[in-house]
Amino acid sequence: MPRTARDVVFVDGVRTPFGKAGPKGIYHETRADDLVVKCIRELLRRNPDLPPERIDEVAIAATTQIGDQGLTIGRTAGILAGLPQSVPGYAIDRMCAGAMTAVTTTAGSIAFGAYDAVVAGGVEHMGRHPMGEAVDPNPRFVSEKLVDESALFMGMTAENLHDRLPHISKQRADEFAVRSQEKAAKAYANGKIQQDLVPISVRRTSPEGGEPGWGLATADEPMRPGTTLEGLATLKTPFRPHGRVTAGNSAGLNDGATASLIASEDFARELGLPVKMRLVSFAFAGVEPEVMGYGPVPATKKALAKAGLSIEDIGLFEINEAFAVQVLSFLDHFGIADDDERVNQYGGAIAFGHPLASSGVRLMTQLARQFEEHPEVRYGITTMCIGFGMGGTVIWENPHFEGNK
């Protein structure tokens, strides 16, 4: 029988505060699946008009799917969150773009008519599960020169991108990093970020070596609001002697989770759910794994072409800051200034952190907030680079666009 595609909307999104990975991080004693559970429960609390049994799927991404990030985490987290056992779930992996892919994959199913509403998100506990844990790359990648060995190490791919684009200097990358920290601090001061954070109870170890206690995580741990150019200039370049990539101009190793509600627009309107963004198009593209940070460029060109739009039509950009050089390569390609006010208005991953598979929904949540503030903007983009040479881009339409009224 004939079918027509349905419009897909972003109803809501939440996330945990992001933490630093490792023994000193806020989530060292917290399970990865429990972070996801908290996000799902918060989505349900914030959207009481959505009966839990009307959720058709739970798609949760993780890059390292073992331990407390394994066991088909979409299904197990749904049960732990109290969803009816009739609600199915699954796990998904596209490295850094896991949550983004969870959204786009389920959105395709919504457009087709298989689902009405889904939970899509991601988690990464890099303190418990470092990127690459227990993986076994096929030796043919290197022995047959399919890729350079550096492709397996994200920091080295960022150095490679600096090599390809020598006009992007370390100082320019550091300047971008300082602005990211400043914008994130300003966003916090103005209450822009806290609205979508889920407070997490965390077990803490006393610094004096006494009895462990409990605390509440309410803010992103990696942020360094006092970052200066002078301070960044002194940092080591761990991926190459005299290199350009440092801990200051790239995202760190982080723990955190995100979750979003995605639905068909007619279903959302029927139940009185908020419509924060409307999906226009999305695309994923591959690039040389050795320069994976360039991935957002072809992915964005592809998504724009599918939507019949140009880069000039985009009024807001949320670009994941895995590395400053990666964002700068994107801006240079499209002729956008480093300090363009449309780009990462609240700051980015250099400040907040980048718990791999979770970050795609953080970008979407921040873009949705900016849409509310900017009814003069019709289209926005969320885009990110992806390990082993890929990029992903989603184009969204602002339902508050004043031209629609």
DRENDO-1510 file (C-alpha; in Angstrom, 1 decimal, always signed):
<recs>
REC; n; res; u; v; w
REC; 1; MET; +0.0; +0.0; +0.0 .
REC; 2; PRO; +1.3; +3.5; -0.6 .
REC; 3; ARG; +3.0; +5.3; +2.2 .
REC; 4; THR; +3.9; +8.9; +2.9 .
REC; 5; ALA; +6.8; +9.9; +5.2 .
REC; 6; ARG; +5.9; +11.6; +8.4 .
REC; 7; ASP; +7.6; +14.7; +9.9 .
REC; 8; VAL; +9.9; +13.8; +12.8 .
REC; 9; VAL; +10.5; +16.2; +15.7 .
REC; 10; PHE; +12.8; +16.5; +18.7 .
REC; 11; VAL; +10.5; +16.6; +21.7 .
REC; 12; ASP; +12.9; +16.9; +24.6 .
REC; 13; GLY; +16.5; +16.1; +25.6 .
REC; 14; VAL; +18.4; +15.8; +28.9 .
REC; 15; ARG; +21.8; +14.8; +30.0 .
REC; 16; THR; +23.8; +14.1; +33.1 .
REC; 17; PRO; +26.5; +16.5; +34.1 .
REC; 18; PHE; +29.7; +15.3; +32.4 .
REC; 19; GLY; +32.5; +14.1; +34.6 .
REC; 20; LYS; +36.2; +13.5; +34.3 .
REC; 21; ALA; +37.2; +9.9; +33.6 .
REC; 22; GLY; +39.3; +8.1; +36.2 .
REC; 23; PRO; +39.6; +7.6; +40.0 .
REC; 24; LYS; +39.2; +11.3; +40.7 .
REC; 25; GLY; +36.2; +11.8; +38.5 .
REC; 26; ILE; +32.7; +12.3; +40.0 .
REC; 27; TYR; +31.4; +9.1; +38.4 .
REC; 28; HIS; +34.2; +6.7; +39.4 .
REC; 29; GLU; +31.8; +4.8; +41.7 .
REC; 30; THR; +28.7; +5.1; +39.4 .
REC; 31; ARG; +27.6; +2.6; +36.9 .
REC; 32; ALA; +27.2; +3.6; +33.2 .
REC; 33; ASP; +23.7; +2.1; +32.9 .
REC; 34; ASP; +22.5; +4.0; +36.0 .
REC; 35; LEU; +23.5; +7.2; +34.2 .
REC; 36; VAL; +21.2; +6.3; +31.3 .
REC; 37; VAL; +18.4; +5.2; +33.7 .
REC; 38; LYS; +18.4; +8.7; +35.3 .
REC; 39; CYS; +18.1; +10.4; +32.0 .
REC; 40; ILE; +15.2; +8.2; +30.8 .
REC; 41; ARG; +13.4; +8.8; +34.1 .
REC; 42; GLU; +13.9; +12.5; +33.8 .
REC; 43; LEU; +12.4; +12.5; +30.3 .
REC; 44; LEU; +9.3; +10.8; +31.6 .
REC; 45; ARG; +9.1; +13.2; +34.6 .
REC; 46; ARG; +9.3; +16.2; +32.3 .
REC; 47; ASN; +6.8; +14.9; +29.8 .
REC; 48; PRO; +3.9; +13.4; +31.9 .
REC; 49; ASP; +1.5; +13.6; +28.9 .
REC; 50; LEU; +3.4; +10.7; +27.3 .
REC; 51; PRO; +2.2; +7.4; +28.6 .
REC; 52; PRO; +5.3; +5.2; +29.0 .
REC; 53; GLU; +3.6; +2.3; +27.2 .
REC; 54; ARG; +3.3; +4.5; +24.1 .
REC; 55; ILE; +7.1; +4.6; +23.7 .
REC; 56; ASP; +7.9; +2.2; +20.8 .
REC; 57; GLU; +11.7; +1.8; +21.2 .
REC; 58; VAL; +14.7; +2.6; +23.4 .
REC; 59; ALA; +17.9; +3.1; +21.4 .
REC; 60; ILE; +21.0; +3.7; +23.5 .
REC; 61; ALA; +24.5; +4.0; +22.1 .
REC; 62; ALA; +27.9; +3.1; +23.6 .
REC; 63; THR; +31.3; +2.9; +22.0 .
REC; 64; THR; +32.6; +0.2; +24.3 .
REC; 65; GLN; +29.8; -2.3; +24.7 .
REC; 66; ILE; +31.1; -4.4; +27.6 .
REC; 67; GLY; +30.5; -4.5; +31.3 .
REC; 68; ASP; +27.9; -2.0; +32.5 .
REC; 69; GLN; +27.7; -0.7; +29.0 .
REC; 70; GLY; +26.9; -4.1; +27.5 .
REC; 71; LEU; +23.9; -6.5; +27.6 .
REC; 72; THR; +21.9; -4.6; +24.9 .
REC; 73; ILE; +21.9; -1.4; +27.0 .
REC; 74; GLY; +18.8; +0.1; +25.4 .
REC; 75; ARG; +16.7; -2.8; +26.6 .
REC; 76; THR; +18.2; -3.2; +30.1 .
REC; 77; ALA; +18.2; +0.6; +30.8 .
REC; 78; GLY; +14.5; +0.7; +29.7 .
REC; 79; ILE; +13.6; -2.0; +32.2 .
REC; 80; LEU; +15.7; -0.4; +35.0 .
REC; 81; ALA; +14.1; +3.0; +34.3 .
REC; 82; GLY; +10.7; +1.5; +34.9 .
REC; 83; LEU; +9.4; +1.4; +31.4 .
REC; 84; PRO; +6.8; -1.4; +30.7 .
REC; 85; GLN; +8.4; -4.6; +29.7 .
REC; 86; SER; +6.5; -4.4; +26.4 .
REC; 87; VAL; +8.8; -1.5; +25.4 .
REC; 88; PRO; +11.8; -3.0; +23.4 .
REC; 89; GLY; +15.3; -1.6; +23.2 .
REC; 90; TYR; +18.6; -2.1; +21.5 .
REC; 91; ALA; +22.2; -0.9; +21.6 .
REC; 92; ILE; +24.0; +1.0; +18.8 .
REC; 93; ASP; +27.5; +2.0; +18.0 .
REC; 94; ARG; +29.0; +4.6; +15.7 .
REC; 95; MET; +31.8; +5.7; +18.1 .
REC; 96; CYS; +31.5; +9.4; +18.8 .
REC; 97; ALA; +28.2; +9.7; +16.9 .
REC; 98; GLY; +26.5; +6.9; +18.7 .
REC; 99; ALA; +23.7; +9.0; +20.2 .
REC; 100; MET; +23.4; +11.0; +16.9 .
REC; 101; THR; +22.9; +7.7; +15.1 .
REC; 102; ALA; +20.4; +6.5; +17.6 .
REC; 103; VAL; +18.4; +9.6; +16.8 .
REC; 104; THR; +18.7; +9.3; +13.0 .
REC; 105; THR; +18.1; +5.6; +12.9 .
REC; 106; THR; +14.9; +5.8; +15.0 .
REC; 107; ALA; +13.8; +8.9; +13.2 .
REC; 108; GLY; +13.9; +7.0; +9.9 .
REC; 109; SER; +11.6; +4.4; +11.5 .
REC; 110; ILE; +9.3; +7.1; +12.7 .
REC; 111; ALA; +9.1; +8.7; +9.3 .
REC; 112; PHE; +8.3; +5.3; +7.8 .
REC; 113; GLY; +5.5; +4.7; +10.3 .
REC; 114; ALA; +7.0; +1.9; +12.3 .
REC; 115; TYR; +7.2; +4.0; +15.5 .
REC; 116; ASP; +5.4; +7.0; +17.0 .
REC; 117; ALA; +7.8; +7.9; +19.8 .
REC; 118; VAL; +11.2; +6.7; +20.9 .
REC; 119; VAL; +13.9; +7.3; +23.5 .
REC; 120; ALA; +17.3; +7.8; +21.8 .
REC; 121; GLY; +20.6; +8.6; +23.5 .
REC; 122; GLY; +24.0; +7.4; +24.5 .
REC; 123; VAL; +26.4; +6.8; +27.3 .
REC; 124; GLU; +30.2; +6.5; +27.8 .
REC; 125; HIS; +32.0; +5.8; +31.0 .
REC; 126; MET; +35.5; +6.2; +29.8 .
REC; 127; GLY; +36.8; +5.8; +33.4 .
REC; 128; ARG; +35.5; +2.3; +33.5 .
REC; 129; HIS; +35.9; +1.5; +29.8 .
REC; 130; PRO; +38.6; +3.4; +28.0 .
REC; 131; MET; +38.2; +3.8; +24.2 .
REC; 132; GLY; +39.5; +0.7; +22.5 .
REC; 133; GLU; +39.2; -1.5; +25.6 .
REC; 134; ALA; +39.2; -5.2; +24.6 .
REC; 135; VAL; +39.2; -4.4; +20.8 .
REC; 136; ASP; +41.4; -6.4; +18.4 .
REC; 137; PRO; +42.0; -4.4; +15.2 .
REC; 138; ASN; +42.6; -6.6; +12.2 .
REC; 139; PRO; +46.3; -6.5; +11.5 .
REC; 140; ARG; +45.6; -6.2; +7.8 .
REC; 141; PHE; +44.7; -2.5; +8.3 .
REC; 142; VAL; +48.4; -1.7; +8.8 .
REC; 143; SER; +50.1; -4.6; +7.1 .
REC; 144; GLU; +48.3; -4.1; +3.9 .
REC; 145; LYS; +48.5; -0.3; +4.3 .
REC; 146; LEU; +44.8; +0.2; +4.2 .
REC; 147; VAL; +45.2; +2.9; +6.8 .
REC; 148; ASP; +48.1; +4.4; +8.6 .
REC; 149; GLU; +48.6; +3.3; +12.2 .
REC; 150; SER; +47.9; +6.8; +13.4 .
REC; 151; ALA; +44.2; +6.3; +12.4 .
REC; 152; LEU; +43.7; +4.2; +15.5 .
REC; 153; PHE; +44.6; +7.1; +17.8 .
REC; 154; MET; +42.3; +10.1; +17.7 .
REC; 155; GLY; +44.9; +12.6; +19.0 .
REC; 156; MET; +47.3; +11.6; +16.3 .
REC; 157; THR; +44.6; +12.1; +13.6 .
REC; 158; ALA; +44.1; +15.6; +14.9 .
REC; 159; GLU; +47.9; +16.2; +14.5 .
REC; 160; ASN; +47.6; +14.8; +11.0 .
REC; 161; LEU; +44.8; +17.3; +10.3 .
REC; 162; HIS; +47.1; +20.1; +11.4 .
REC; 163; ASP; +49.7; +18.8; +8.9 .
REC; 164; ARG; +47.1; +18.8; +6.1 .
REC; 165; LEU; +46.0; +22.4; +7.0 .
REC; 166; PRO; +49.2; +24.1; +8.2 .
REC; 167; HIS; +47.5; +27.5; +8.3 .
REC; 168; ILE; +45.6; +26.2; +11.4 .
REC; 169; SER; +48.3; +27.0; +14.0 .
REC; 170; LYS; +48.5; +25.8; +17.6 .
REC; 171; GLN; +47.8; +29.4; +18.7 .
REC; 172; ARG; +44.7; +29.6; +16.7 .
REC; 173; ALA; +43.5; +26.3; +18.2 .
REC; 174; ASP; +44.3; +27.6; +21.7 .
REC; 175; GLU; +42.4; +30.8; +21.0 .
REC; 176; PHE; +39.3; +28.8; +19.9 .
REC; 177; ALA; +39.6; +26.7; +23.1 .
REC; 178; VAL; +39.7; +29.8; +25.3 .
REC; 179; ARG; +36.5; +31.1; +23.6 .
REC; 180; SER; +34.8; +27.8; +24.2 .
REC; 181; GLN; +35.6; +27.9; +27.9 .
REC; 182; GLU; +34.4; +31.5; +28.1 .
REC; 183; LYS; +31.2; +30.8; +26.3 .
REC; 184; ALA; +30.4; +27.8; +28.5 .
REC; 185; ALA; +31.0; +29.8; +31.7 .
REC; 186; LYS; +28.7; +32.5; +30.4 .
REC; 187; ALA; +26.0; +30.0; +29.5 .
REC; 188; TYR; +26.2; +28.6; +33.0 .
REC; 189; ALA; +26.1; +32.0; +34.5 .
REC; 190; ASN; +22.9; +32.8; +32.5 .
REC; 191; GLY; +21.3; +29.4; +33.4 .
REC; 192; LYS; +21.3; +28.1; +29.8 .
REC; 193; ILE; +22.8; +24.7; +30.6 .
REC; 194; GLN; +21.3; +23.7; +33.9 .
REC; 195; GLN; +17.7; +23.4; +32.6 .
REC; 196; ASP; +18.5; +20.1; +30.9 .
REC; 197; LEU; +20.9; +18.6; +33.4 .
REC; 198; VAL; +19.8; +15.6; +35.5 .
REC; 199; PRO; +21.3; +15.8; +39.0 .
REC; 200; ILE; +23.1; +12.5; +39.8 .
REC; 201; SER; +23.8; +11.2; +43.3 .
REC; 202; VAL; +27.4; +10.1; +43.4 .
REC; 203; ARG; +29.5; +8.1; +45.9 .
REC; 204; ARG; +32.6; +10.1; +47.0 .
REC; 205; THR; +35.8; +9.1; +48.7 .
REC; 206; SER; +36.9; +11.5; +51.4 .
REC; 207; PRO; +40.2; +13.2; +50.4 .
REC; 208; GLU; +41.4; +12.6; +54.0 .
REC; 209; GLY; +41.0; +8.9; +53.5 .
REC; 210; GLY; +38.0; +8.7; +55.8 .
REC; 211; GLU; +34.7; +7.0; +55.2 .
REC; 212; PRO; +33.1; +7.3; +51.8 .
REC; 213; GLY; +30.1; +9.6; +51.5 .
REC; 214; TRP; +27.6; +10.8; +49.0 .
REC; 215; GLY; +27.3; +13.9; +47.0 .
REC; 216; LEU; +25.2; +15.4; +44.1 .
REC; 217; ALA; +26.6; +16.1; +40.7 .
REC; 218; THR; +24.9; +19.2; +39.3 .
REC; 219; ALA; +27.5; +20.7; +37.0 .
REC; 220; ASP; +30.0; +19.6; +34.3 .
REC; 221; GLU; +33.3; +18.7; +36.0 .
REC; 222; PRO; +35.7; +19.3; +33.1 .
REC; 223; MET; +35.1; +23.0; +32.7 .
REC; 224; ARG; +38.0; +25.4; +33.3 .
REC; 225; PRO; +36.5; +28.9; +33.1 .
REC; 226; GLY; +39.7; +30.7; +34.0 .
REC; 227; THR; +41.6; +29.2; +31.0 .
REC; 228; THR; +44.1; +31.6; +29.4 .
REC; 229; LEU; +46.2; +31.6; +26.2 .
REC; 230; GLU; +49.3; +31.8; +28.3 .
REC; 231; GLY; +48.3; +28.8; +30.3 .
REC; 232; LEU; +47.4; +26.7; +27.2 .
REC; 233; ALA; +50.8; +27.6; +25.7 .
REC; 234; THR; +52.6; +25.7; +28.4 .
REC; 235; LEU; +50.7; +22.4; +28.0 .
REC; 236; LYS; +52.5; +19.3; +26.7 .
REC; 237; THR; +51.7; +17.9; +23.2 .
REC; 238; PRO; +51.3; +14.2; +24.1 .
REC; 239; PHE; +50.7; +12.9; +20.6 .
REC; 240; ARG; +53.8; +14.3; +19.0 .
REC; 241; PRO; +56.9; +16.1; +20.1 .
REC; 242; HIS; +56.5; +19.8; +19.3 .
REC; 243; GLY; +52.9; +19.1; +18.2 .
REC; 244; ARG; +49.9; +21.3; +18.3 .
REC; 245; VAL; +47.2; +19.1; +20.0 .
REC; 246; THR; +47.1; +19.4; +23.8 .
REC; 247; ALA; +44.7; +18.6; +26.6 .
REC; 248; GLY; +43.6; +22.3; +26.5 .
REC; 249; ASN; +42.5; +22.5; +22.9 .
REC; 250; SER; +40.7; +19.2; +22.7 .
REC; 251; ALA; +38.0; +17.4; +24.7 .
REC; 252; GLY; +39.1; +15.2; +27.6 .
REC; 253; LEU; +38.3; +11.7; +28.6 .
REC; 254; ASN; +34.9; +11.9; +30.1 .
REC; 255; ASP; +31.9; +10.0; +31.6 .
REC; 256; GLY; +28.3; +10.9; +31.0 .
REC; 257; ALA; +24.9; +10.0; +29.4 .
REC; 258; THR; +22.2; +11.7; +27.3 .
REC; 259; ALA; +18.7; +10.8; +26.3 .
REC; 260; SER; +16.1; +12.4; +24.0 .
REC; 261; LEU; +12.5; +11.9; +23.1 .
REC; 262; ILE; +11.9; +11.7; +19.3 .
REC; 263; ALA; +8.4; +11.5; +17.8 .
REC; 264; SER; +6.3; +12.0; +14.8 .
REC; 265; GLU; +5.0; +15.5; +14.7 .
REC; 266; ASP; +1.3; +14.4; +14.5 .
REC; 267; PHE; +1.8; +12.1; +17.5 .
REC; 268; ALA; +3.5; +14.9; +19.5 .
REC; 269; ARG; +0.7; +17.4; +18.7 .
REC; 270; GLU; -2.0; +14.8; +19.5 .
REC; 271; LEU; -0.5; +14.2; +23.0 .
REC; 272; GLY; +0.3; +17.9; +23.6 .
REC; 273; LEU; +4.1; +17.2; +23.7 .
REC; 274; PRO; +6.5; +20.0; +23.0 .
REC; 275; VAL; +8.0; +20.3; +19.6 .
REC; 276; LYS; +11.5; +21.8; +20.0 .
REC; 277; MET; +13.0; +21.0; +16.6 .
REC; 278; ARG; +11.9; +19.5; +13.3 .
REC; 279; LEU; +14.2; +17.1; +11.5 .
REC; 280; VAL; +15.0; +18.3; +7.9 .
REC; 281; SER; +17.7; +15.9; +6.7 .
REC; 282; PHE; +20.8; +14.0; +7.9 .
REC; 283; ALA; +23.9; +12.5; +6.4 .
REC; 284; PHE; +26.9; +10.5; +7.3 .
REC; 285; ALA; +30.1; +10.5; +5.2 .
REC; 286; GLY; +33.5; +8.8; +5.2 .
REC; 287; VAL; +36.9; +10.4; +5.0 .
REC; 288; GLU; +40.5; +9.1; +5.3 .
REC; 289; PRO; +40.7; +7.6; +8.8 .
REC; 290; GLU; +44.0; +9.4; +9.3 .
REC; 291; VAL; +42.2; +12.7; +9.2 .
REC; 292; MET; +38.9; +11.7; +10.8 .
REC; 293; GLY; +38.3; +15.3; +12.1 .
REC; 294; TYR; +37.5; +16.4; +8.6 .
REC; 295; GLY; +34.4; +14.2; +8.5 .
REC; 296; PRO; +31.9; +16.9; +9.3 .
REC; 297; VAL; +32.7; +18.7; +6.0 .
REC; 298; PRO; +31.5; +16.1; +3.5 .
REC; 299; ALA; +28.7; +15.0; +5.9 .
REC; 300; THR; +27.4; +18.6; +6.0 .
REC; 301; LYS; +27.7; +19.1; +2.2 .
REC; 302; LYS; +25.7; +15.9; +1.8 .
REC; 303; ALA; +23.0; +16.8; +4.3 .
REC; 304; LEU; +22.6; +20.3; +2.7 .
REC; 305; ALA; +22.3; +18.8; -0.8 .
REC; 306; LYS; +19.6; +16.4; +0.4 .
REC; 307; ALA; +17.7; +19.2; +2.0 .
REC; 308; GLY; +18.1; +21.6; -1.0 .
REC; 309; LEU; +19.8; +24.1; +1.3 .
REC; 310; SER; +23.1; +26.0; +1.3 .
REC; 311; ILE; +25.4; +26.8; +4.2 .
REC; 312; GLU; +24.1; +30.4; +4.0 .
REC; 313; ASP; +20.7; +29.1; +5.1 .
REC; 314; ILE; +22.1; +27.8; +8.4 .
REC; 315; GLY; +21.6; +30.3; +11.3 .
REC; 316; LEU; +23.0; +28.2; +14.2 .
REC; 317; PHE; +25.7; +25.6; +14.4 .
REC; 318; GLU; +26.4; +23.1; +17.1 .
REC; 319; ILE; +29.8; +21.5; +16.2 .
REC; 320; ASN; +31.3; +18.9; +18.5 .
REC; 321; GLU; +34.7; +20.1; +19.7 .
REC; 322; ALA; +36.6; +16.8; +19.8 .
REC; 323; PHE; +39.6; +18.9; +18.8 .
REC; 324; ALA; +39.8; +22.6; +18.0 .
REC; 325; VAL; +41.5; +21.9; +14.7 .
REC; 326; GLN; +38.6; +19.8; +13.6 .
REC; 327; VAL; +36.1; +22.6; +14.2 .
REC; 328; LEU; +38.4; +25.2; +12.6 .
REC; 329; SER; +38.8; +23.0; +9.5 .
REC; 330; PHE; +35.0; +23.0; +9.1 .
REC; 331; LEU; +34.8; +26.7; +9.6 .
REC; 332; ASP; +37.5; +27.4; +7.0 .
REC; 333; HIS; +35.9; +25.1; +4.4 .
REC; 334; PHE; +32.6; +27.0; +4.6 .
REC; 335; GLY; +34.1; +30.4; +5.0 .
REC; 336; ILE; +32.9; +31.0; +8.6 .
REC; 337; ALA; +34.9; +33.1; +11.0 .
REC; 338; ASP; +36.5; +31.5; +14.1 .
REC; 339; ASP; +34.4; +33.8; +16.3 .
REC; 340; ASP; +31.2; +33.7; +14.3 .
REC; 341; GLU; +28.4; +34.2; +16.9 .
REC; 342; ARG; +26.3; +31.5; +15.2 .
REC; 343; VAL; +28.7; +28.8; +16.2 .
REC; 344; ASN; +28.6; +27.0; +19.6 .
REC; 345; GLN; +26.9; +29.8; +21.4 .
REC; 346; TYR; +27.0; +28.0; +24.7 .
REC; 347; GLY; +30.6; +26.7; +24.2 .
REC; 348; GLY; +31.4; +23.1; +23.4 .
REC; 349; ALA; +33.1; +19.8; +24.2 .
REC; 350; ILE; +36.4; +21.5; +25.0 .
REC; 351; ALA; +34.7; +22.9; +28.0 .
REC; 352; PHE; +31.8; +20.5; +28.8 .
REC; 353; GLY; +33.6; +17.2; +27.9 .
REC; 354; HIS; +32.9; +14.6; +25.3 .
REC; 355; PRO; +31.8; +11.2; +26.6 .
REC; 356; LEU; +32.0; +9.7; +23.1 .
REC; 357; ALA; +28.6; +8.0; +22.3 .
REC; 358; SER; +26.6; +10.4; +24.4 .
REC; 359; SER; +27.6; +13.7; +22.8 .
REC; 360; GLY; +25.3; +13.9; +19.8 .
REC; 361; VAL; +22.2; +14.5; +21.9 .
REC; 362; ARG; +24.0; +17.2; +23.9 .
REC; 363; LEU; +24.5; +19.1; +20.7 .
REC; 364; MET; +20.8; +18.7; +19.9 .
REC; 365; THR; +19.6; +19.8; +23.3 .
REC; 366; GLN; +21.8; +22.9; +23.2 .
REC; 367; LEU; +20.5; +23.7; +19.6 .
REC; 368; ALA; +16.9; +23.3; +20.8 .
REC; 369; ARG; +17.5; +25.9; +23.5 .
REC; 370; GLN; +19.0; +28.3; +21.1 .
REC; 371; PHE; +16.1; +27.9; +18.7 .
REC; 372; GLU; +13.8; +29.1; +21.4 .
REC; 373; GLU; +15.9; +32.2; +21.9 .
REC; 374; HIS; +16.3; +32.9; +18.1 .
REC; 375; PRO; +13.0; +32.9; +16.3 .
REC; 376; GLU; +14.7; +34.8; +13.5 .
REC; 377; VAL; +16.7; +31.6; +12.7 .
REC; 378; ARG; +15.0; +28.9; +10.6 .
REC; 379; TYR; +17.6; +26.2; +10.2 .
REC; 380; GLY; +20.4; +24.9; +12.4 .
REC; 381; ILE; +23.0; +22.1; +12.3 .
REC; 382; THR; +24.4; +19.6; +14.7 .
REC; 383; THR; +27.6; +18.0; +13.4 .
REC; 384; MET; +30.5; +15.9; +14.6 .
REC; 385; CYS; +33.6; +14.0; +13.5 .
REC; 386; ILE; +33.6; +10.2; +14.1 .
REC; 387; GLY; +36.4; +7.8; +14.8 .
REC; 388; PHE; +38.0; +5.8; +12.0 .
REC; 389; GLY; +37.2; +8.5; +9.4 .
REC; 390; MET; +33.6; +9.6; +9.4 .
REC; 391; GLY; +31.4; +12.6; +10.0 .
REC; 392; GLY; +27.7; +13.0; +10.8 .
REC; 393; THR; +25.4; +16.0; +10.3 .
REC; 394; VAL; +21.7; +16.6; +11.2 .
REC; 395; ILE; +19.9; +19.6; +9.9 .
REC; 396; TRP; +17.0; +20.9; +12.0 .
REC; 397; GLU; +14.2; +23.4; +11.4 .
REC; 398; ASN; +13.2; +25.8; +14.2 .
REC; 399; PRO; +9.4; +25.5; +14.9 .
REC; 400; HIS; +9.5; +28.9; +16.6 .
REC; 401; PHE; +10.7; +30.5; +13.3 .
REC; 402; GLU; +8.8; +33.8; +13.0 .
REC; 403; GLY; +8.4; +33.3; +9.3 .
REC; 404; ASN; +6.1; +30.3; +10.0 .
REC; 405; LYS; +3.6; +32.5; +11.8 .
</recs>
